[in-house]
Amino acid sequence: MKPLAITAGTVLSAIGQGLAATQDALQARRSGLTPCDFAGITTGYVGRVPQVENHTLEGVHPGFSCRNNQLADMACAQPDFLHAVADARQFYGPERVAVVLGTSTSGILSAEEAYRTSDPVTGFPPSTFDQSHTQDMFSLPRFVAARLGLEGPLLSVSNACASSSRAFVDARHWLEAGLCDAVVVGGADSLCRMTLRGFASLGLISDTPTRPCDVERSGISVGEGAGFALLEREGARPAAVPMARWVGYGVSSDGHHMSSPDPLARGAVAAMREALVRAGLEAEQIDYINLHGTGTVVNDAMEDHAVQSLFGSAVPCSSTKGWTGHTLGASGIIEAMFAIVMMRAGFVPGCLNVDRVDPTFKSQILTDTLNKPVRRVMSNAFGFGGTNCSLIFEAM
Amino acid sequence: MRVVLQGVSVWGPGLSGWSHAARVLRGQESWEPAPVQVPPAACLPANERRRCGPLTRLAIALADEACAQAEVRLEDVRGVFASSNGDGAVVDGILSALTTPGGEVSPTQFHNSVHNAAAGYWTIGHAILSPVVALGSYDWSFAQGLLKAAAECVVENAPVLFVAYDLPIPGPIGKVRVTRNTFGCAFVLLPQAGQNAICTLDITHTAKTMTYDEVSSPQLAELARTNPAAGGLALLQRIASVQAGAVHLASQPGTIRVEVLPC
């Protein structure tokens, strides 16, 4: 593929707000996971962003107020990112900047609250429940476009835990088809009862902080977060200073099962292989793989199988879910921003909370920081429904 | 963007598959709305068929009819699935369960609650690795989905299956997000004309002003207003007419103009 430039980016997760705080926490190996105490649920650990519930939205339709949009707003509020978006808006015109965002559950917490106070006789939710501006999937890009003053076409991508990775692919289709000149791509997912209870019902919540790739790993810690990147054609806006290039992607389905990955990893292998082919790269030209690495028994085993079948043990790999928890549909953009942080600072972080790497794993699993130049990162995301997305980013 | 329509499907009240719906849309048959009898999802094994609900059955029926008509190999087709409401019955079931003491939810309902569930079942049913994206764009789900599907077809230079489908939502959400009918439609788009192509679609988007055309029958126009997937009825009517002409669809923001040219 013709590479696209990432000219600005921002990230928010339990380990911090913005790229500098994120780099600090990754290098200090400081996890954001805390015992879960959310909406009366106390199972396992969560990667919760402080003060989201107290954050207020300004300058937009008040109906947009919900945890998910508040997270998105907090992520947006980084001066470098806001300046870059304003410059792109000025240069191309607001109607030429699209907004393509991934989310798995949008503002569902608002619907959960509404159900608790619905009228038992009429069945109506309370009048304060603004469905279209909160729970609806389209709420997020509508809000972000209003927040950033953008008037290009909008899209919500909801491919479960691969949502904001897949959003890059959909953004590229609109860019390359000429429907826009720049895209704010990314996504947000926020804590809610549905995901906490839902993963618990599947027996997938770890009692301890998640420990991806450990022989005794026992599930995920749910997290929340948001991130955004400004994607443009290379060289189209002379004043732009790219942070990184996006050079390859692969997308596939498992065609296997709704919530269990294919143990043969055919879909995951297909996505990673396609990403290499589109980037015109050999496996050994990847310096680091940021695994989806959720910490469930089956995901990590499947992913190791997939990685080693393409890369052997030549490429260092790790999961960063031990820092943030599994931020579901936001994990793709958050980990894309982590990749940029790592390439700029020259390090890769080993998995957190690992006592002993699963001895059946054959890929090169890191458990401590490795300081080295990082030119290219592959970033994986897989989701329910058997959806796979692999992205490759390259340093400038 | 110019794409070729190679297969099409419609299922809705009184619209039972493309050949029947086309006769109704051309005015050759009167529209007699009746509950939708969607064919069973024959591609799914019995256990998966039991787990999936009417929304998935609708999406699979649409996808299967459009792909059969287009005579494409399913492993070559990239999917774009667009639904405003997703599986409202599943979400209502979970949200109701969350208000009960203990708040325990069903694991099957939980994995069926993802917006890409119908898309996932489609790939499971046909055991295909083709990529599928699930979109949700509220009242503009048909228009945004078509814009995405056409762009993917042109940029990837590959066949794209576009499915738009929505059902009424039960429970409190359905009181405020009112969808009155079952409706869905599907297109198979190709980057170049093959044999038996139906028409070409020349698609442009303008972000500045919003205009839209309505389907000519007032009753069908009401259906188009009360189901997000039916936002494409005016375009479907133009396609069924086998007459060249342009159709405008409300987008977010702006307007999508589709120039239809029969093959």
Contacts between the chains, C-beta under 8 A, distances in Angstrom:
chain1	res1	chain2	res2	distance
A	40	B	103	7.9
A	41	B	103	7.7
A	95	B	207	3.7
A	95	B	208	6.3
A	95	B	253	7.6
A	95	B	254	7.5
A	96	B	207	7.8
A	104	B	114	6.5
A	104	B	115	7.2
A	108	B	91	7.8
A	111	B	91	7.7
A	111	B	95	5.9
A	111	B	172	8.0
A	111	B	173	6.1
A	112	B	95	6.1
A	112	B	98	5.8
A	114	B	172	6.1
A	114	B	173	7.7
A	115	B	95	4.6
A	115	B	96	6.7
A	115	B	98	6.9
A	115	B	99	5.2
A	115	B	171	7.7
A	115	B	172	5.9
A	116	B	99	5.6
A	118	B	172	4.3
A	122	B	175	7.7
A	123	B	171	7.0
A	123	B	172	5.8
A	123	B	175	5.8
A	124	B	172	6.5
A	124	B	175	4.8
A	124	B	176	7.4
A	125	B	172	4.2
A	125	B	173	7.1
A	125	B	175	6.5
A	125	B	176	6.2
A	129	B	172	7.9
A	129	B	176	6.8
A	131	B	173	6.0
A	131	B	176	5.0
A	131	B	177	5.0
A	132	B	138	6.0
A	132	B	177	7.1
A	135	B	173	7.0
A	136	B	84	7.4
A	136	B	136	7.2
A	136	B	138	5.4
A	136	B	177	7.4
A	137	B	84	7.6
A	137	B	86	7.2
A	137	B	115	6.3
A	137	B	135	7.9
A	137	B	136	3.0
A	137	B	137	7.5
A	137	B	138	7.5
A	138	B	84	7.6
A	138	B	136	5.9
A	138	B	137	5.0
A	138	B	138	4.0
A	138	B	140	7.5
A	138	B	252	7.5
A	142	B	252	7.4
A	151	B	207	5.5
A	151	B	253	5.7
A	152	B	207	5.9
A	152	B	253	8.0
A	153	B	144	7.1
A	153	B	147	6.4
A	153	B	205	6.2
A	153	B	207	6.6
A	153	B	251	6.6
A	153	B	252	7.2
A	153	B	253	7.3
A	153	B	254	7.3
A	154	B	137	7.2
A	154	B	144	7.0
A	154	B	252	5.2
A	154	B	253	7.4
A	155	B	135	6.3
A	155	B	137	6.7
A	155	B	144	5.8
A	155	B	148	6.3
A	156	B	135	6.2
A	156	B	136	5.0
A	156	B	137	6.1
A	157	B	133	6.1
A	157	B	134	7.3
A	157	B	135	6.2
A	158	B	86	7.7
A	158	B	114	7.4
A	158	B	115	3.4
A	158	B	116	6.4
A	158	B	134	5.1
A	158	B	135	7.1
A	158	B	136	5.5
A	159	B	115	7.6
A	159	B	116	4.8
A	159	B	119	8.0
A	159	B	132	7.9
A	159	B	133	6.1
A	159	B	134	5.5
A	160	B	114	4.3
A	160	B	115	7.5
A	160	B	116	5.7
A	166	B	133	5.9
A	169	B	131	7.9
A	169	B	133	7.6
A	170	B	133	6.1
A	170	B	148	6.1
A	170	B	152	7.7
A	172	B	155	7.2
A	173	B	148	6.7
A	173	B	151	4.2
A	173	B	152	4.8
A	173	B	155	4.8
A	173	B	156	7.4
A	174	B	147	7.7
A	174	B	148	7.3
A	174	B	151	5.4
A	176	B	151	7.6
A	176	B	155	4.5
A	177	B	1	5.6
A	177	B	150	7.5
A	177	B	151	3.8
A	177	B	154	5.5
A	177	B	155	5.5
A	178	B	1	7.9
A	179	B	147	6.9
A	179	B	151	6.3
A	179	B	205	5.6
A	193	B	98	4.9
A	193	B	103	6.5
A	194	B	94	5.6
A	194	B	95	7.3
A	194	B	98	6.6
A	194	B	105	7.2
A	194	B	110	7.6
A	194	B	113	7.1
A	197	B	94	8.0
A	197	B	97	7.9
A	197	B	98	6.4
A	197	B	103	5.7
A	197	B	104	6.6
A	197	B	105	4.8
A	197	B	110	7.8
A	198	B	94	7.1
A	198	B	105	5.5
A	198	B	107	7.5
A	198	B	110	3.4
A	198	B	111	7.9
A	198	B	113	7.1
A	199	B	110	7.6
A	201	B	104	6.4
A	201	B	105	5.2
A	201	B	106	6.6
A	201	B	107	4.2
A	201	B	110	5.6
A	202	B	107	4.7
A	202	B	110	6.6
A	202	B	111	7.2
A	251	B	131	3.7
A	251	B	133	7.9
A	252	B	129	4.9
A	252	B	130	7.4
A	252	B	131	5.5
A	253	B	119	8.0
A	253	B	120	7.2
A	253	B	123	3.9
A	253	B	128	6.6
A	253	B	129	5.5
A	253	B	130	6.1
A	253	B	131	6.2
A	253	B	132	5.6
A	254	B	123	7.2
A	254	B	124	7.9
A	254	B	129	7.2
A	255	B	123	4.2
A	255	B	124	5.6
A	255	B	126	6.9
A	255	B	127	4.7
A	255	B	128	4.9
A	255	B	129	5.6
A	256	B	124	6.5
A	256	B	127	7.9
A	257	B	124	6.7
A	258	B	51	7.6
A	258	B	111	4.6
A	258	B	112	6.9
A	258	B	117	6.8
A	258	B	120	5.6
A	258	B	121	7.3
A	258	B	124	7.1
A	259	B	107	7.8
A	259	B	111	4.0
A	266	B	129	6.3
A	267	B	129	5.3
A	270	B	129	5.3
A	383	B	114	7.2
A	383	B	116	7.2
A	384	B	111	5.4
A	384	B	114	4.7
A	384	B	116	7.4
A	384	B	117	7.8
A	384	B	120	7.1
A	385	B	114	5.6
A	385	B	116	4.2
A	385	B	117	5.9
A	385	B	119	6.2
A	385	B	120	2.8
A	385	B	121	8.0
A	385	B	123	7.8
A	385	B	134	7.7
A	386	B	120	5.5
A	386	B	123	6.2
A	386	B	124	6.8
A	387	B	116	5.9
A	387	B	119	7.8
A	387	B	120	6.9
A	387	B	131	7.9
A	387	B	132	7.0
